[in-house]
């Protein structure tokens, strides 16, 4: 259960950072950055959804249609459709931890259907290991959001 507590803590941190960011900053992509605040927020959400599904195939992801905007390798410059709004993303982020925590309770010790590998660097064999990766991943992107918010505040 400590892993799920960390998941909730990471999300509270991310949501706290987002509260201070004005909407006009969400779609600015400063030179040297690969994406925007909107992309990072959506990427946090869709990555958790897809990795919970990968760990436990019976999980039904919410907003699977958002992956086209936010999966790894995507970028706002390539979007041909309108992405989710700030309000939609914030609502999804707020609801996700409770829903995912309820689903994962009692399942963290399950073996992954297939070992998840990060290149040759790291293997994850349990759902718990994948959720710990999700938490680390969110922290990385929360840091990017913080940096983007500071850079775009004056633009």
N, C-alpha and C positions, 0 to 999 in steps of 0.2 A: 504493500500500500504506500510505502514511501515514494515509490516512483510516481504514483498518481498524484501524490501531494506536490511533488516537484513539477509535474505537468501543470497543475493549477497555479502554482507560484510563478512559473515562467509566463503563463498567459496573463496573470495579473500585471506582471512587469510590462509586457508588451502593450496591454491595453492602457496602462498608465502613460506610456510614452506617446501613444496615439492621441490621447485626450488633448495634448498641448499643440497638436499640429493642425494648422489651418487647411481647409479643403483645397485652396489654390496651390498648396505645396505638393499635393498628392500625385500630380502628373508631371512634375518638373524632373527632367533627367539631366543632372549636371554632368559636365565633361568629366570623364574618368570613371563614371559609374555605369554599370551595365543595365540598370533598371531604375524604377521609380518607387516611391513609397507605396503607391497602389499595388504595384507588382509584388513587392515584398510581403505586403499584408496578405494578398491572395495566395502567394506561394506558401506562406506559413500554414494557411488554412488547408489548401489542397494537398500539401505534402502529408499533413497529419491524416487526412481522410484516406489517402492512397496507401500509406504505410500501415494503418490499422487494418485495412482490407487485405493487404499482403500478409499480415501476421495471422489474421483470422478471416478466412474467406467468406464466412457467413455475414460479416459486417456489411451493411449497406451504406455506402458513402452518401453524404448530403452534397448537393450541387456538383455532381460529376462533370457537368457541362462547363464548369469553370476551369477545368484542367487545360483546355485549349488556350487560355490566357496565361496561366501561371505555372505550368509544369516546367521543369528544368529545361533550359535552352530556348524558352520563349522570351519575347521582349515586346514592349509596347509599340515599338516602331513597326512591328509586323501585324498588329491587330487590324482586322478588317471589320470587326463587329464591335459594338459598344461593350466594354467590360462591366462587371458589377459596379454599382455605385458605392460610394463611401459608406452610406447607411447600410446597404446590404452586406458589405464586408464586415463592418463593425458588429452587426447583429449576429452574423454567422460565427464570428470569433467569440462573441460573448456566450453563445449557446453551446459551442463545441465541447469545452472541457467537461461540463456536466454530462452530456450525452455520451462522450467517449469514456469517461470514468465509469459511468454506470455499466456500459457494455464490457469494459475490460476487467471490472472487479471479479476476482477469482480466476482470471484467465492468464495472468502475467507469466506464470510458470510454464505455460504451454510451449511446446517445441514449434518452431516455424515450419510451415509446410515445406519450405525450401530455404536453406541457409541464405541469408542476405549478406552480400559481400560488398565492401567498399574497396574496389580494386583488389590489390594483394595486401592491403593494409589492415583490414578488419573484417572479421566474420561475426554475424549475429545469428545465434541459434535459437533464441527464445523470444517470445513476444515482449518480455520485460526489456531485453537488450534493444529491441527495435524502438520501444517507447522512450528509452533513455536517449537513443539517437535522435528521436523526434524532438525531445526537450533541448538537446544540444543545438540542433538545427534551428529551432525557434530562437534561441539565444543569439546565434550568429546573425540571423536576419533582423532581430530586434536591435542589435548593434548597428546594422546597416541603416535601419529606419532612423535611429537616433542621429547618425552622421548625416543622412540626407536631410533630416529636419533642420539641423543646424546650418547646413550649406544653403538650403532653399529659403530660409527664414527672411533673408534680405532681398530676395529676387522678386 
